Structures are given as C-alpha cells and as structure tokens.
C-alpha cells in the first residue's frame, strides 16, 4: 500500500502543476505602494500563530521567530554607492518596505530536500509543514531562497510567564525545540472556512473574503489581499490578472501600468505571492 | 626500482617486528590515549548541553542553519576515502608498493566513517527521532522522502561503513591467524574467534584472494558514489555556490586528496613509533607523495574550473558569493585554503621533500588543514550571502561546535590507537609476498596465472597427505 502510494506521489511530481484539478490555490497580492512599514501584520501574526517572542538577546543572535517580517531597503542617493547613516539620521528619501513571509512556492525548493517529507504540497497548493514529522535537519531552511523558514533553536514556550499561556491560540500547536516552522497562510482559518463551506453544501467553493489572514486583517492600509487564485471572481485573482502576473512565467513585463512581480521568480520556484512595485517620483 | 631495501628481510623477522607493535604499550601511549579520552568527554558534555538546551547554543542561526557539523562531516567522509583508494584501487591496478601501508589506511577509513557518522546525527534538531530518516516498516505506513540527498547520505554512509569494515576484516584474516599462533590469554581467544580457523591451506588462499578482489571491485565505485552523494547535499540545492554541477567529482578529488595527506601523516608516525623503517621505506613515501601530488593537481583543476564557470556564467547571485568569498569576512579562510591546499603541495615536486620524512609529516598536516578550511568555506560563505540580502549575516561557530570538532579528532585518534595495539597495523602476509617477489625479480615481471598456482598448490597438498 505504502509503496503504491509512494509511486503515485512520484508520478504526480513529474507534472508542473501537482494538483491541476484542485479548486483551490491560495495566493496573495501585496501592494508596496500602500505598505507603510508599520509592522501591524507582524504583530498580528505573532498573536494568531503562537509565535514565541524571543527577546532582545536571541533576536541579536539571529534566533527570532517572526514568520512575517518587514524588510527595509534604502534607496541609494544618486551618485553614491552606499548610504551613510550618522547619529540615527536616515536619508530623506526613505525606505522601501517589503513584507516578507513564506511565498508558498509551487515548485518549493524546501520540499524535495526534506529527508522525512515533513514539508509537502497540499491539494490547496499550500506548502505545508508537519511539525510532528520534522526531525530538524534544517535542509529546507538552507534551500529556501527567501530564508523565511524559522527553526526552534530553543524551547521558547518554557520562557512564557504564567498566565500568558492562556492567550495562546488553541487552533494550532505550540512548537517545541528542534522543529522548523514558517508562515502557513493562516491554514487554521482556511480549514475553518472550508469546513463551513462543506457544511453549507458547496465544498468546492469558498466565498472570497471568507478567509482573511491575520496580516491582511490587521493591515491599516489594506495593502495585503488574500484569496483563491483559482476563483476568477476573487479580488486576488483579479489583481493578478490586471498586472498580468501568471504562474509559469519567470519574468514580468515592466511597463508603466504593470507593477506586478514575484520575488526571485527567475529561480523557477513559482511563488504564490505577487508584489506590486512601489512607484516613486524620482524628480522630487 | 628493484633496489627496495626490504629485499633481504627474513619472514620470521617480519612476524616478529609486526607482532612487537602489539605488545604492552609505552607510557606515552597511555598519555596520548588519555588526552584523546578527555577531548571525547568534553565533546560528550557539549553534546549533552546542546541536547538539553536546543541547537541554539551551537550559535547556528538563520540563515546559518548548517555550519561546522556539516563541514566536519564532509571532512571525515573525505578522509575515509584514502583507505579505499590505496587498498582497492591500487590492489586492482597491481601497484604492490601499497602492501606495507594499506592496513592502517583501511583502519583509518573505518574510523573516519565512524567519526563522520556522528555529525549528521548530533546536527539534527530532534536527535531522538533520527531513525525516521531510515526506510523502515512502520504502522503509519510513512516512507521517508527518497528525493532528499540527506536520505541518500544515510544509505551511503551505512553501506560504506559496513563494506569498509568487511574489507578491513577480510584482508586481516591471514594476519589474525599469525597473531592467534603467537598470542596468550584473552588475545588468544579474540584472535581464534576472528581468524575463523584459518590454516593457510591453498583452497583458503584461493577463496580469500577471490573475495578480496571482489570486495575491492565493489568498493571502488561505492567510494566514488558515497562522496558524490555527499556532494549532492550541496549540488542538489538551489543555493548560489552550492548548486554546482562539478561538485561531485570535485568532492571525490578533495576526498582522495585529504585522505592521502592523512595517510602520509600516519605513515610517518607509525614508522617512527613502531620502528617500521624496513617496511615503510623512503621509496614508498616517494610514491605516496607522487600520488598525492597528482590528486592535488586534479583537485586544483576542478576548483579553478569551478571559479571560472561561476565567473563566466554571469549568474548574479553566484558571482556575488564568489566575490564575497575572496574579499568578505570569510576571506582569510578562503585564502588560507588556497595557500595550504593549492600552493603547499608544489613542495612535493621536489625529491628532497618527498624523501624527508618529517618534512612530509608537516606538509601533510598543512594539506589537511587546507582541506578542512575548504570544507568550511564550502558550507558557510554561501549561507552568509544568499539570495535574500535582508538576511545576510556573518556567523562564526561557537564554543559548543568547536569542542565537538576537537572531540571528533580525539575520538578518531582514540579508535586508531586502540586498533594499533590490538590488530597488526602492517599486513604481514602481504609484506612477505612483496619480499618474495622482490627476491625472485624475474617472476615479478609477469603475473602468475591463478589457475596454474591453484593446480600446483593442490598437487602439493595432495602430496603432503600421501606422505602422511
């Protein structure tokens, strides 16, 4: 039985799209024009997904567990190769913000390298991480081009002062040391919405907006749009179409109106997150 | 090269000299063994601490998910390739100068695999679940992921360790019989059991020879595949400067290179400590050095062609890593590697160096240092400047990783020291063969037909029986 199942799985891997018939492909669109870098999404993610707050020291040693992070890139002033930051004064031109989280790649480089198959592709086109199966070889973390996989280097839950354990989200587990974790697109919310759709008698259709990820919900400028890419009526699918971003293309058309791109898409990893480029007035 | 100085050694003297090396150890032996044991205990303590607290105490982080443990793993697996090379490849190519030195090279192979095998285990986040990597039948009907190079690693290491142990043991049976005949007490029992009633009959020799050559034929492709698989850990990934097509042959060349250097180190030490000057001659060192030099050049060629292919590929990410390697924070490691592993081997082009035992000893240590640095610079710099600039960070290994690294050297030396005192580290029967062939220089020219030998031996045996 197990052998038969394994061969079936392998034959599926030969296809570009593992689950062509699946009615769901969860995707995201992030408008960098709207992102103000406030970090509300990061905070919401901590609250929703039981992320440990590691503290100053662990953060400094690179052990932070933020599934979502706001990356900040400074634009280099004309003619200068490196920006010079003195006494905490940053250049006037300001920063570019990119909220970065697991891109739920369709050709996820993390999946084939896991020795115990703890990370795999679901029929929803989600890149799932099975905490119970993970042995912590950390190969997936190395192979992730976005470096959005976070490893439990310590047993962080032990540091949680009582009664803070009461505020943990009961919908998902608290991870122990030695396990890899990452953004799940709030899979517990997706499951709940799908269950409800099933109860209502339409298991292959989840209404657009029925699932809101924690980051999307808390974004004050509504820069994040989340939904089913297979549903042509969904907001996210419309945005992808509008900016002519589609799976299977490794380079996007860069014209005035088309701002869509996927980060590192030239690596052929087929991420499910589209970013909309920030437009700046270079004359100002 | 007919003037081997071992030409006139009596066979009984060979037995006596080699068996003497098994006798009660000197005081210095216990001192070195004690130091090794302390190192191992420090490593065990470090591992216990890491097990208790989590891998964070090893100072690995994101993006440095892998560090010294993996470079040490590659280093030790690499070292294990020397024994197979000297023993199997040189056996098949009928280079008989391997005979006095192959035994300890094989032992080195086995012990470096046993050292290497520690690293992928202690490197896991959940060590207690390590057996999940193996494809064993279980009630959850879950298979491991056969696409993962780590799984191939697990298979390759276990296969290689088993066959190397077998190869070492099979090659030792005739010698164990000699030991059995000369031993008393617990040693007598041990050797009697291990020599499996070897009597030195013709039939036994024929069966032995066939098995030995068969094992050698099996081991050569296995060794090549093992290090290719280790290289796949990197080459199959998407990381810039890991995702390199030439990695498998590059790793195999590097493995043979560091292995040969390790053989030279142990060669000089054993020759000095056990006074094996008559067996481990300057001529043999000369040949080993030449072999090492040739392999060093192959390794260099592959290394430089790797740089060239990255440079001309114009891949933005790989080029960045390459430039960062030579100019960034890891530059001392990379330049140190080039100095030790690329420049230093040219000393072996000079006969004076090749024939000076202690010069070769120090040179071999330099080469090994170079190869160790090479493994470090394969693992760390690409992680430090990966695809995602936001995560760029330079991290150096912490105290826990360093003490476990030191412990691995202690562990290897400890195993080797114990081996040297229990098993003959020079093959007695093969040295005798060599002396025999040297005496009858004419018979050396053409190799004897096995069937003819078989017939003659059987006739002799029958004659003996008739006589009795």
Interface residues (C-beta under 8 A of the other chain):
Chain A: X1 X2 X3 X5 X6 X13 X58 X61 X62 X63 X64 X69 X71 X72 X73 X100 X109 X112 X113 X114 X115 X116 X117 X133 X134 X135 X136 X137 X138 X139 X141 X142 X143 X145 X146 X147 X149 X150 X151 X152 X153 X154 X155 X177 X178 X179 X180 X264 X267 X269
Chain B: X53 X54 X55 X56 X59 X60 X61 X62 X63 X64 X65 X66 X120 X123 X124 X125 X126 X127 X129 X130 X132 X133 X141 X142 X143 X144 X145 X146 X147 X148 X149 X150 X151 X154 X233 X236 X237 X238 X239 X383 X386 X387 X388 X389 X390 X391 X393 X395
